[in-house]
Amino acid sequence: MNGQETFVTVQKNHQGDIIGFKTSKGSVLSYRKALMEVENGAITGVHVVTEHDGEQYIRSNPDGDASNNLDQLPTFS
């Protein structure tokens, strides 16, 4: 796995939006820090997309399995 991590749990706000991540090595990352880590190639299984308004979002790599989408991961607080 060449040192790359994966996201294993997510943190959500009261509206259900993902605001943080916990990695397979136990690191807790804010959404902004997670974006940087994904862009730097430190996190596998996800990618960054840029919307028309310029906002960037982290998305799971498509694999046809909805059970491993970021929104389906267990939550932590």
PDB file with SEQRES, HELIX, SHEET and CRYST1 records, atoms N, CA, C and O in Angstrom:
SEQRES   1 A   77  MET ASN GLY GLN GLU THR PHE VAL THR VAL GLN LYS ASN          
SEQRES   2 A   77  HIS GLN GLY ASP ILE ILE GLY PHE LYS THR SER LYS GLY          
SEQRES   3 A   77  SER VAL LEU SER TYR ARG LYS ALA LEU MET GLU VAL GLU          
SEQRES   4 A   77  ASN GLY ALA ILE THR GLY VAL HIS VAL VAL THR GLU HIS          
SEQRES   5 A   77  ASP GLY GLU GLN TYR ILE ARG SER ASN PRO ASP GLY ASP          
SEQRES   6 A   77  ALA SER ASN ASN LEU ASP GLN LEU PRO THR PHE SER              
HELIX    1 AA1 TYR A   31  GLU A   39  1                                   9    
HELIX    2 AA2 ALA A   66  ASN A   68  5                                   3    
HELIX    3 AA3 LEU A   70  GLN A   72  5                                   3    
SHEET    1 AA1 3 PHE A   7  LYS A  12  0                                        
SHEET    2 AA1 3 ILE A  18  THR A  23 -1                                        
SHEET    3 AA1 3 VAL A  28  SER A  30 -1                                        
SHEET    1 AA2 2 VAL A  46  THR A  50  0                                        
SHEET    2 AA2 2 GLN A  56  SER A  60 -1                                        
CRYST1    1.000    1.000    1.000  90.00  90.00  90.00 P 1           1          
ATOM      1  N   MET A   1       0.824  -1.204   0.000  1.00  0.00           N  
ATOM      2  CA  MET A   1       0.000   0.000   0.000  1.00  0.00           C  
ATOM      3  C   MET A   1       0.860   1.257   0.000  1.00  0.00           C  
ATOM      4  O   MET A   1       0.315   2.357   0.084  1.00  0.00           O  
ATOM      5  N   ASN A   2       2.118   1.143  -0.086  1.00  0.00           N  
ATOM      6  CA  ASN A   2       3.113   2.208  -0.205  1.00  0.00           C  
ATOM      7  C   ASN A   2       2.891   3.406   0.716  1.00  0.00           C  
ATOM      8  O   ASN A   2       3.116   4.545   0.308  1.00  0.00           O  
ATOM      9  N   GLY A   3       2.456   3.167   1.941  1.00  0.00           N  
ATOM     10  CA  GLY A   3       2.328   4.233   2.917  1.00  0.00           C  
ATOM     11  C   GLY A   3       1.048   5.029   2.846  1.00  0.00           C  
ATOM     12  O   GLY A   3       0.811   5.887   3.696  1.00  0.00           O  
ATOM     13  N   GLN A   4       0.221   4.771   1.860  1.00  0.00           N  
ATOM     14  CA  GLN A   4      -1.027   5.518   1.760  1.00  0.00           C  
ATOM     15  C   GLN A   4      -2.007   5.065   2.821  1.00  0.00           C  
ATOM     16  O   GLN A   4      -2.008   3.906   3.236  1.00  0.00           O  
ATOM     17  N   GLU A   5      -2.840   5.995   3.255  1.00  0.00           N  
ATOM     18  CA  GLU A   5      -3.882   5.711   4.219  1.00  0.00           C  
ATOM     19  C   GLU A   5      -5.235   5.707   3.519  1.00  0.00           C  
ATOM     20  O   GLU A   5      -5.353   6.110   2.362  1.00  0.00           O  
ATOM     21  N   THR A   6      -6.251   5.246   4.241  1.00  0.00           N  
ATOM     22  CA  THR A   6      -7.629   5.320   3.775  1.00  0.00           C  
ATOM     23  C   THR A   6      -8.449   6.006   4.858  1.00  0.00           C  
ATOM     24  O   THR A   6      -8.030   6.080   6.013  1.00  0.00           O  
ATOM     25  N   PHE A   7      -9.601   6.499   4.485  1.00  0.00           N  
ATOM     26  CA  PHE A   7     -10.527   7.037   5.473  1.00  0.00           C  
ATOM     27  C   PHE A   7     -11.348   5.883   6.032  1.00  0.00           C  
ATOM     28  O   PHE A   7     -11.879   5.072   5.272  1.00  0.00           O  
ATOM     29  N   VAL A   8     -11.456   5.805   7.356  1.00  0.00           N  
ATOM     30  CA  VAL A   8     -12.192   4.706   7.978  1.00  0.00           C  
ATOM     31  C   VAL A   8     -13.454   5.169   8.708  1.00  0.00           C  
ATOM     32  O   VAL A   8     -14.410   4.404   8.834  1.00  0.00           O  
ATOM     33  N   THR A   9     -13.463   6.404   9.184  1.00  0.00           N  
ATOM     34  CA  THR A   9     -14.658   6.977   9.792  1.00  0.00           C  
ATOM     35  C   THR A   9     -14.729   8.458   9.428  1.00  0.00           C  
ATOM     36  O   THR A   9     -13.734   9.062   9.028  1.00  0.00           O  
ATOM     37  N   VAL A  10     -15.910   9.024   9.572  1.00  0.00           N  
ATOM     38  CA  VAL A  10     -16.110  10.439   9.261  1.00  0.00           C  
ATOM     39  C   VAL A  10     -16.770  11.141  10.438  1.00  0.00           C  
ATOM     40  O   VAL A  10     -17.435  10.518  11.266  1.00  0.00           O  
ATOM     41  N   GLN A  11     -16.574  12.441  10.492  1.00  0.00           N  
ATOM     42  CA  GLN A  11     -17.242  13.279  11.475  1.00  0.00           C  
ATOM     43  C   GLN A  11     -18.220  14.162  10.721  1.00  0.00           C  
ATOM     44  O   GLN A  11     -17.873  14.748   9.696  1.00  0.00           O  
ATOM     45  N   LYS A  12     -19.447  14.258  11.231  1.00  0.00           N  
ATOM     46  CA  LYS A  12     -20.474  15.055  10.551  1.00  0.00           C  
ATOM     47  C   LYS A  12     -20.982  16.155  11.467  1.00  0.00           C  
ATOM     48  O   LYS A  12     -20.989  16.015  12.690  1.00  0.00           O  
ATOM     49  N   ASN A  13     -21.407  17.255  10.852  1.00  0.00           N  
ATOM     50  CA  ASN A  13     -22.028  18.326  11.630  1.00  0.00           C  
ATOM     51  C   ASN A  13     -23.512  18.013  11.822  1.00  0.00           C  
ATOM     52  O   ASN A  13     -23.996  16.975  11.372  1.00  0.00           O  
ATOM     53  N   HIS A  14     -24.222  18.905  12.485  1.00  0.00           N  
ATOM     54  CA  HIS A  14     -25.642  18.666  12.784  1.00  0.00           C  
ATOM     55  C   HIS A  14     -26.523  18.609  11.538  1.00  0.00           C  
ATOM     56  O   HIS A  14     -27.665  18.155  11.606  1.00  0.00           O  
ATOM     57  N   GLN A  15     -26.000  19.066  10.402  1.00  0.00           N  
ATOM     58  CA  GLN A  15     -26.747  19.003   9.141  1.00  0.00           C  
ATOM     59  C   GLN A  15     -26.426  17.738   8.350  1.00  0.00           C  
ATOM     60  O   GLN A  15     -27.008  17.502   7.291  1.00  0.00           O  
ATOM     61  N   GLY A  16     -25.500  16.923   8.863  1.00  0.00           N  
ATOM     62  CA  GLY A  16     -25.136  15.690   8.179  1.00  0.00           C  
ATOM     63  C   GLY A  16     -24.004  15.830   7.178  1.00  0.00           C  
ATOM     64  O   GLY A  16     -23.683  14.879   6.464  1.00  0.00           O  
ATOM     65  N   ASP A  17     -23.389  17.025   7.118  1.00  0.00           N  
ATOM     66  CA  ASP A  17     -22.260  17.244   6.216  1.00  0.00           C  
ATOM     67  C   ASP A  17     -20.983  16.695   6.845  1.00  0.00           C  
ATOM     68  O   ASP A  17     -20.779  16.832   8.051  1.00  0.00           O  
ATOM     69  N   ILE A  18     -20.132  16.083   6.047  1.00  0.00           N  
ATOM     70  CA  ILE A  18     -18.857  15.579   6.548  1.00  0.00           C  
ATOM     71  C   ILE A  18     -17.937  16.765   6.803  1.00  0.00           C  
ATOM     72  O   ILE A  18     -17.732  17.606   5.929  1.00  0.00           O  
ATOM     73  N   ILE A  19     -17.383  16.820   8.020  1.00  0.00           N  
ATOM     74  CA  ILE A  19     -16.494  17.919   8.397  1.00  0.00           C  
ATOM     75  C   ILE A  19     -15.110  17.436   8.830  1.00  0.00           C  
ATOM     76  O   ILE A  19     -14.212  18.248   9.056  1.00  0.00           O  
ATOM     77  N   GLY A  20     -14.934  16.113   8.946  1.00  0.00           N  
ATOM     78  CA  GLY A  20     -13.653  15.575   9.351  1.00  0.00           C  
ATOM     79  C   GLY A  20     -13.552  14.095   9.037  1.00  0.00           C  
ATOM     80  O   GLY A  20     -14.548  13.440   8.729  1.00  0.00           O  
ATOM     81  N   PHE A  21     -12.334  13.576   9.120  1.00  0.00           N  
ATOM     82  CA  PHE A  21     -12.071  12.180   8.784  1.00  0.00           C  
ATOM     83  C   PHE A  21     -11.105  11.570   9.784  1.00  0.00           C  
ATOM     84  O   PHE A  21     -10.265  12.271  10.348  1.00  0.00           O  
ATOM     85  N   LYS A  22     -11.220  10.270  10.006  1.00  0.00           N  
ATOM     86  CA  LYS A  22     -10.206   9.519  10.731  1.00  0.00           C  
ATOM     87  C   LYS A  22      -9.615   8.530   9.739  1.00  0.00           C  
ATOM     88  O   LYS A  22     -10.342   7.866   9.001  1.00  0.00           O  
ATOM     89  N   THR A  23      -8.276   8.438   9.726  1.00  0.00           N  
ATOM     90  CA  THR A  23      -7.602   7.587   8.748  1.00  0.00           C  
ATOM     91  C   THR A  23      -7.292   6.215   9.329  1.00  0.00           C  
ATOM     92  O   THR A  23      -7.450   5.967  10.525  1.00  0.00           O  
ATOM     93  N   SER A  24      -6.853   5.346   8.454  1.00  0.00           N  
ATOM     94  CA  SER A  24      -6.504   3.979   8.838  1.00  0.00           C  
ATOM     95  C   SER A  24      -5.332   3.929   9.812  1.00  0.00           C  
ATOM     96  O   SER A  24      -5.138   2.916  10.484  1.00  0.00           O  
ATOM     97  N   LYS A  25      -4.556   4.990   9.900  1.00  0.00           N  
ATOM     98  CA  LYS A  25      -3.452   5.049  10.869  1.00  0.00           C  
ATOM     99  C   LYS A  25      -3.843   5.816  12.126  1.00  0.00           C  
ATOM    100  O   LYS A  25      -3.008   6.048  12.999  1.00  0.00           O  
ATOM    101  N   GLY A  26      -5.128   6.213  12.219  1.00  0.00           N  
ATOM    102  CA  GLY A  26      -5.626   6.876  13.421  1.00  0.00           C  
ATOM    103  C   GLY A  26      -5.535   8.387  13.429  1.00  0.00           C  
ATOM    104  O   GLY A  26      -5.895   9.015  14.425  1.00  0.00           O  
ATOM    105  N   SER A  27      -5.065   8.989  12.352  1.00  0.00           N  
ATOM    106  CA  SER A  27      -5.009  10.450  12.286  1.00  0.00           C  
ATOM    107  C   SER A  27      -6.410  11.018  12.135  1.00  0.00           C  
ATOM    108  O   SER A  27      -7.242  10.458  11.422  1.00  0.00           O  
ATOM    109  N   VAL A  28      -6.667  12.128  12.806  1.00  0.00           N  
ATOM    110  CA  VAL A  28      -7.927  12.845  12.666  1.00  0.00           C  
ATOM    111  C   VAL A  28      -7.635  14.105  11.865  1.00  0.00           C  
ATOM    112  O   VAL A  28      -6.786  14.912  12.242  1.00  0.00           O  
ATOM    113  N   LEU A  29      -8.353  14.264  10.750  1.00  0.00           N  
ATOM    114  CA  LEU A  29      -8.109  15.370   9.829  1.00  0.00           C  
ATOM    115  C   LEU A  29      -9.356  16.216   9.649  1.00  0.00           C  
ATOM    116  O   LEU A  29     -10.453  15.683   9.485  1.00  0.00           O  
ATOM    117  N   SER A  30      -9.192  17.536   9.679  1.00  0.00           N  
ATOM    118  CA  SER A  30     -10.283  18.417   9.287  1.00  0.00           C  
ATOM    119  C   SER A  30     -10.535  18.224   7.799  1.00  0.00           C  
ATOM    120  O   SER A  30      -9.712  17.637   7.097  1.00  0.00           O  
ATOM    121  N   TYR A  31     -11.664  18.712   7.323  1.00  0.00           N  
ATOM    122  CA  TYR A  31     -11.960  18.566   5.894  1.00  0.00           C  
ATOM    123  C   TYR A  31     -10.885  19.236   5.053  1.00  0.00           C  
ATOM    124  O   TYR A  31     -10.436  18.672   4.055  1.00  0.00           O  
ATOM    125  N   ARG A  32     -10.472  20.427   5.445  1.00  0.00           N  
ATOM    126  CA  ARG A  32      -9.460  21.179   4.685  1.00  0.00           C  
ATOM    127  C   ARG A  32      -8.136  20.417   4.647  1.00  0.00           C  
ATOM    128  O   ARG A  32      -7.516  20.310   3.589  1.00  0.00           O  
ATOM    129  N   LYS A  33      -7.697  19.887   5.792  1.00  0.00           N  
ATOM    130  CA  LYS A  33      -6.449  19.120   5.849  1.00  0.00           C  
ATOM    131  C   LYS A  33      -6.584  17.843   5.020  1.00  0.00           C  
ATOM    132  O   LYS A  33      -5.642  17.447   4.335  1.00  0.00           O  
ATOM    133  N   ALA A  34      -7.743  17.204   5.080  1.00  0.00           N  
ATOM    134  CA  ALA A  34      -7.978  15.992   4.295  1.00  0.00           C  
ATOM    135  C   ALA A  34      -7.883  16.292   2.801  1.00  0.00           C  
ATOM    136  O   ALA A  34      -7.317  15.499   2.049  1.00  0.00           O  
ATOM    137  N   LEU A  35      -8.431  17.429   2.362  1.00  0.00           N  
ATOM    138  CA  LEU A  35      -8.316  17.826   0.952  1.00  0.00           C  
ATOM    139  C   LEU A  35      -6.843  17.885   0.532  1.00  0.00           C  
ATOM    140  O   LEU A  35      -6.467  17.384  -0.527  1.00  0.00           O  
ATOM    141  N   MET A  36      -6.024  18.502   1.376  1.00  0.00           N  
ATOM    142  CA  MET A  36      -4.600  18.614   1.048  1.00  0.00           C  
ATOM    143  C   MET A  36      -3.933  17.242   0.998  1.00  0.00           C  
ATOM    144  O   MET A  36      -3.122  16.974   0.112  1.00  0.00           O  
ATOM    145  N   GLU A  37      -4.276  16.379   1.943  1.00  0.00           N  
ATOM    146  CA  GLU A  37      -3.683  15.043   1.976  1.00  0.00           C  
ATOM    147  C   GLU A  37      -4.083  14.225   0.743  1.00  0.00           C  
ATOM    148  O   GLU A  37      -3.260  13.503   0.180  1.00  0.00           O  
ATOM    149  N   VAL A  38      -5.343  14.341   0.328  1.00  0.00           N  
ATOM    150  CA  VAL A  38      -5.801  13.633  -0.874  1.00  0.00           C  
ATOM    151  C   VAL A  38      -5.058  14.168  -2.096  1.00  0.00           C  
ATOM    152  O   VAL A  38      -4.578  13.392  -2.923  1.00  0.00           O  
ATOM    153  N   GLU A  39      -4.964  15.494  -2.209  1.00  0.00           N  
ATOM    154  CA  GLU A  39      -4.268  16.085  -3.356  1.00  0.00           C  
ATOM    155  C   GLU A  39      -2.788  15.697  -3.386  1.00  0.00           C  
ATOM    156  O   GLU A  39      -2.198  15.600  -4.462  1.00  0.00           O  
ATOM    157  N   ASN A  40      -2.188  15.475  -2.224  1.00  0.00           N  
ATOM    158  CA  ASN A  40      -0.776  15.083  -2.142  1.00  0.00           C  
ATOM    159  C   ASN A  40      -0.570  13.588  -2.334  1.00  0.00           C  
ATOM    160  O   ASN A  40       0.567  13.118  -2.325  1.00  0.00           O  
ATOM    161  N   GLY A  41      -1.656  12.832  -2.508  1.00  0.00           N  
ATOM    162  CA  GLY A  41      -1.538  11.404  -2.751  1.00  0.00           C  
ATOM    163  C   GLY A  41      -1.347  10.552  -1.509  1.00  0.00           C  
ATOM    164  O   GLY A  41      -0.994   9.377  -1.612  1.00  0.00           O  
ATOM    165  N   ALA A  42      -1.578  11.134  -0.324  1.00  0.00           N  
ATOM    166  CA  ALA A  42      -1.378  10.398   0.921  1.00  0.00           C  
ATOM    167  C   ALA A  42      -2.570   9.513   1.278  1.00  0.00           C  
ATOM    168  O   ALA A  42      -2.448   8.615   2.111  1.00  0.00           O  
ATOM    169  N   ILE A  43      -3.717   9.761   0.654  1.00  0.00           N  
ATOM    170  CA  ILE A  43      -4.942   9.009   0.943  1.00  0.00           C  
ATOM    171  C   ILE A  43      -5.370   8.291  -0.328  1.00  0.00           C  
ATOM    172  O   ILE A  43      -5.418   8.897  -1.399  1.00  0.00           O  
ATOM    173  N   THR A  44      -5.678   7.024  -0.218  1.00  0.00           N  
ATOM    174  CA  THR A  44      -6.090   6.242  -1.379  1.00  0.00           C  
ATOM    175  C   THR A  44      -7.598   5.979  -1.331  1.00  0.00           C  
ATOM    176  O   THR A  44      -8.216   6.030  -0.268  1.00  0.00           O  
ATOM    177  N   GLY A  45      -8.172   5.698  -2.498  1.00  0.00           N  
ATOM    178  CA  GLY A  45      -9.592   5.368  -2.590  1.00  0.00           C  
ATOM    179  C   GLY A  45     -10.511   6.555  -2.762  1.00  0.00           C  
ATOM    180  O   GLY A  45     -11.730   6.397  -2.837  1.00  0.00           O  
ATOM    181  N   VAL A  46      -9.931   7.757  -2.826  1.00  0.00           N  
ATOM    182  CA  VAL A  46     -10.717   8.983  -2.975  1.00  0.00           C  
ATOM    183  C   VAL A  46     -10.006   9.929  -3.934  1.00  0.00           C  
ATOM    184  O   VAL A  46      -8.839   9.735  -4.275  1.00  0.00           O  
ATOM    185  N   HIS A  47     -10.727  10.947  -4.357  1.00  0.00           N  
ATOM    186  CA  HIS A  47     -10.162  11.976  -5.220  1.00  0.00           C  
ATOM    187  C   HIS A  47     -10.858  13.298  -4.922  1.00  0.00           C  
ATOM    188  O   HIS A  47     -11.890  13.321  -4.253  1.00  0.00           O  
ATOM    189  N   VAL A  48     -10.301  14.387  -5.413  1.00  0.00           N  
ATOM    190  CA  VAL A  48     -10.878  15.715  -5.214  1.00  0.00           C  
ATOM    191  C   VAL A  48     -11.546  16.156  -6.502  1.00  0.00           C  
ATOM    192  O   VAL A  48     -10.978  16.023  -7.586  1.00  0.00           O  
ATOM    193  N   VAL A  49     -12.748  16.678  -6.377  1.00  0.00           N  
ATOM    194  CA  VAL A  49     -13.441  17.269  -7.523  1.00  0.00           C  
ATOM    195  C   VAL A  49     -13.657  18.748  -7.247  1.00  0.00           C  
ATOM    196  O   VAL A  49     -13.840  19.160  -6.101  1.00  0.00           O  
ATOM    197  N   THR A  50     -13.634  19.541  -8.311  1.00  0.00           N  
ATOM    198  CA  THR A  50     -13.893  20.968  -8.199  1.00  0.00           C  
ATOM    199  C   THR A  50     -15.206  21.268  -8.903  1.00  0.00           C  
ATOM    200  O   THR A  50     -15.373  20.991 -10.090  1.00  0.00           O  
ATOM    201  N   GLU A  51     -16.127  21.836  -8.151  1.00  0.00           N  
ATOM    202  CA  GLU A  51     -17.447  22.169  -8.699  1.00  0.00           C  
ATOM    203  C   GLU A  51     -17.362  23.452  -9.537  1.00  0.00           C  
ATOM    204  O   GLU A  51     -16.329  24.121  -9.557  1.00  0.00           O  
ATOM    205  N   HIS A  52     -18.449  23.781 -10.220  1.00  0.00           N  
ATOM    206  CA  HIS A  52     -18.500  24.965 -11.088  1.00  0.00           C  
ATOM    207  C   HIS A  52     -18.248  26.248 -10.307  1.00  0.00           C  
ATOM    208  O   HIS A  52     -17.729  27.221 -10.855  1.00  0.00           O  
ATOM    209  N   ASP A  53     -18.620  26.250  -9.016  1.00  0.00           N  
ATOM    210  CA  ASP A  53     -18.428  27.446  -8.192  1.00  0.00           C  
ATOM    211  C   ASP A  53     -17.020  27.534  -7.607  1.00  0.00           C  
ATOM    212  O   ASP A  53     -16.717  28.465  -6.860  1.00  0.00           O  
ATOM    213  N   GLY A  54     -16.156  26.569  -7.944  1.00  0.00           N  
ATOM    214  CA  GLY A  54     -14.785  26.571  -7.468  1.00  0.00           C  
ATOM    215  C   GLY A  54     -14.568  25.810  -6.167  1.00  0.00           C  
ATOM    216  O   GLY A  54     -13.425  25.584  -5.769  1.00  0.00           O  
ATOM    217  N   GLU A  55     -15.652  25.411  -5.496  1.00  0.00           N  
ATOM    218  CA  GLU A  55     -15.524  24.638  -4.263  1.00  0.00           C  
ATOM    219  C   GLU A  55     -14.958  23.261  -4.566  1.00  0.00           C  
ATOM    220  O   GLU A  55     -15.302  22.649  -5.577  1.00  0.00           O  
ATOM    221  N   GLN A  56     -14.085  22.776  -3.684  1.00  0.00           N  
ATOM    222  CA  GLN A  56     -13.506  21.450  -3.846  1.00  0.00           C  
ATOM    223  C   GLN A  56     -14.124  20.491  -2.844  1.00  0.00           C  
ATOM    224  O   GLN A  56     -14.392  20.855  -1.699  1.00  0.00           O  
ATOM    225  N   TYR A  57     -14.346  19.264  -3.286  1.00  0.00           N  
ATOM    226  CA  TYR A  57     -14.952  18.237  -2.459  1.00  0.00           C  
ATOM    227  C   TYR A  57     -14.187  16.932  -2.615  1.00  0.00           C  
ATOM    228  O   TYR A  57     -13.607  16.651  -3.664  1.00  0.00           O  
ATOM    229  N   ILE A  58     -14.199  16.143  -1.549  1.00  0.00           N  
ATOM    230  CA  ILE A  58     -13.588  14.818  -1.579  1.00  0.00           C  
ATOM    231  C   ILE A  58     -14.678  13.821  -1.959  1.00  0.00           C  
ATOM    232  O   ILE A  58     -15.772  13.844  -1.394  1.00  0.00           O  
ATOM    233  N   ARG A  59     -14.381  12.960  -2.906  1.00  0.00           N  
ATOM    234  CA  ARG A  59     -15.320  11.934  -3.361  1.00  0.00           C  
ATOM    235  C   ARG A  59     -14.630  10.579  -3.350  1.00  0.00           C  
ATOM    236  O   ARG A  59     -13.427  10.481  -3.588  1.00  0.00           O  
ATOM    237  N   SER A  60     -15.398   9.539  -3.072  1.00  0.00           N  
ATOM    238  CA  SER A  60     -14.887   8.172  -3.177  1.00  0.00           C  
ATOM    239  C   SER A  60     -14.638   7.853  -4.641  1.00  0.00           C  
ATOM    240  O   SER A  60     -15.356   8.333  -5.518  1.00  0.00           O  
ATOM    241  N   ASN A  61     -13.627   7.047  -4.901  1.00  0.00           N  
ATOM    242  CA  ASN A  61     -13.419   6.582  -6.267  1.00  0.00           C  
ATOM    243  C   ASN A  61     -14.563   5.644  -6.626  1.00  0.00           C  
ATOM    244  O   ASN A  61     -14.899   4.761  -5.837  1.00  0.00           O  
ATOM    245  N   PRO A  62     -15.169   5.815  -7.799  1.00  0.00           N  
ATOM    246  CA  PRO A  62     -16.290   4.962  -8.169  1.00  0.00           C  
ATOM    247  C   PRO A  62     -15.866   3.508  -8.337  1.00  0.00           C  
ATOM    248  O   PRO A  62     -14.895   3.200  -9.028  1.00  0.00           O  
ATOM    249  N   ASP A  63     -16.621   2.620  -7.684  1.00  0.00           N  
ATOM    250  CA  ASP A  63     -16.329   1.191  -7.820  1.00  0.00           C  
ATOM    251  C   ASP A  63     -17.597   0.353  -7.869  1.00  0.00           C  
ATOM    252  O   ASP A  63     -17.536  -0.876  -7.837  1.00  0.00           O  
ATOM    253  N   GLY A  64     -18.761   1.023  -7.948  1.00  0.00           N  
ATOM    254  CA  GLY A  64     -20.029   0.302  -8.027  1.00  0.00           C  
ATOM    255  C   GLY A  64     -20.534  -0.223  -6.698  1.00  0.00           C  
ATOM    256  O   GLY A  64     -21.567  -0.891  -6.656  1.00  0.00           O  
ATOM    257  N   ASP A  65     -19.822   0.066  -5.597  1.00  0.00           N  
ATOM    258  CA  ASP A  65     -20.214  -0.416  -4.274  1.00  0.00           C  
ATOM    259  C   ASP A  65     -20.568   0.788  -3.401  1.00  0.00           C  
ATOM    260  O   ASP A  65     -19.674   1.459  -2.886  1.00  0.00           O  
ATOM    261  N   ALA A  66     -21.846   1.065  -3.231  1.00  0.00           N  
ATOM    262  CA  ALA A  66     -22.290   2.231  -2.464  1.00  0.00           C  
ATOM    263  C   ALA A  66     -21.967   2.107  -0.980  1.00  0.00           C  
ATOM    264  O   ALA A  66     -21.948   3.115  -0.273  1.00  0.00           O  
ATOM    265  N   SER A  67     -21.714   0.895  -0.491  1.00  0.00           N  
ATOM    266  CA  SER A  67     -21.477   0.710   0.939  1.00  0.00           C  
ATOM    267  C   SER A  67     -20.161   1.316   1.406  1.00  0.00           C  
ATOM    268  O   SER A  67     -19.980   1.528   2.605  1.00  0.00           O  
ATOM    269  N   ASN A  68     -19.240   1.600   0.491  1.00  0.00           N  
ATOM    270  CA  ASN A  68     -17.970   2.191   0.923  1.00  0.00           C  
ATOM    271  C   ASN A  68     -17.850   3.663   0.533  1.00  0.00           C  
ATOM    272  O   ASN A  68     -16.755   4.225   0.570  1.00  0.00           O  
ATOM    273  N   ASN A  69     -18.959   4.287   0.163  1.00  0.00           N  
ATOM    274  CA  ASN A  69     -18.953   5.727  -0.109  1.00  0.00           C  
ATOM    275  C   ASN A  69     -18.691   6.465   1.203  1.00  0.00           C  
ATOM    276  O   ASN A  69     -19.029   5.964   2.276  1.00  0.00           O  
ATOM    277  N   LEU A  70     -18.096   7.637   1.123  1.00  0.00           N  
ATOM    278  CA  LEU A  70     -17.740   8.380   2.317  1.00  0.00           C  
ATOM    279  C   LEU A  70     -18.936   8.606   3.235  1.00  0.00           C  
ATOM    280  O   LEU A  70     -18.807   8.504   4.455  1.00  0.00           O  
ATOM    281  N   ASP A  71     -20.078   8.907   2.671  1.00  0.00           N  
ATOM    282  CA  ASP A  71     -21.270   9.173   3.484  1.00  0.00           C  
ATOM    283  C   ASP A  71     -21.759   7.933   4.227  1.00  0.00           C  
ATOM    284  O   ASP A  71     -22.523   8.053   5.185  1.00  0.00           O  
ATOM    285  N   GLN A  72     -21.337   6.763   3.808  1.00  0.00           N  
ATOM    286  CA  GLN A  72     -21.760   5.506   4.447  1.00  0.00           C  
ATOM    287  C   GLN A  72     -20.780   5.025   5.514  1.00  0.00           C  
ATOM    288  O   GLN A  72     -21.073   4.061   6.222  1.00  0.00           O  
ATOM    289  N   LEU A  73     -19.632   5.672   5.644  1.00  0.00           N  
ATOM    290  CA  LEU A  73     -18.665   5.257   6.648  1.00  0.00           C  
ATOM    291  C   LEU A  73     -19.204   5.522   8.048  1.00  0.00           C  
ATOM    292  O   LEU A  73     -20.021   6.424   8.232  1.00  0.00           O  
ATOM    293  N   PRO A  74     -18.759   4.749   9.037  1.00  0.00           N  
ATOM    294  CA  PRO A  74     -19.173   5.020  10.425  1.00  0.00           C  
ATOM    295  C   PRO A  74     -18.746   6.426  10.839  1.00  0.00           C  
ATOM    296  O   PRO A  74     -17.818   6.998  10.268  1.00  0.00           O  
ATOM    297  N   THR A  75     -19.431   6.969  11.829  1.00  0.00           N  
ATOM    298  CA  THR A  75     -19.110   8.312  12.302  1.00  0.00           C  
ATOM    299  C   THR A  75     -18.381   8.272  13.637  1.00  0.00           C  
ATOM    300  O   THR A  75     -18.470   7.302  14.390  1.00  0.00           O  
ATOM    301  N   PHE A  76     -17.659   9.350  13.907  1.00  0.00           N  
ATOM    302  CA  PHE A  76     -17.033   9.553  15.213  1.00  0.00           C  
ATOM    303  C   PHE A  76     -17.328  10.973  15.649  1.00  0.00           C  
ATOM    304  O   PHE A  76     -17.702  11.813  14.830  1.00  0.00           O  
ATOM    305  N   SER A  77     -17.163  11.243  16.921  1.00  0.00           N  
ATOM    306  CA  SER A  77     -17.411  12.611  17.381  1.00  0.00           C  
ATOM    307  C   SER A  77     -16.223  13.158  18.141  1.00  0.00           C  
ATOM    308  O   SER A  77     -16.257  14.299  18.602  1.00  0.00           O  
TER     309      SER A  77                                                      
END                                                                             
